[in-house]
Amino acid sequence: MILSELWRLYETDKRIQGFSPSKLKAYALQLKMLVRETGENSMQMYIHIAFVIPTRASS
């Protein structure tokens, strides 16, 4: 999954739940800093391991 798409889905979900725009901006900044530090490929591998594999296993 592409991180930018994952972020859009997460942000939309949190807006629906009533999170403030400033909190979402802070989350976006933290994500950008994490990606800059670890690299896009590392983050995509983590997301695949943490979210995609368990979803497939439970199906």
Secondary structure, 3 states (H helix, E strand, C coil): CCHHHHHHHHHHHHHHCCCCHHHHHHHHHHHHHHHHHHCHHHHHHHHHHHHHHHHHHHC
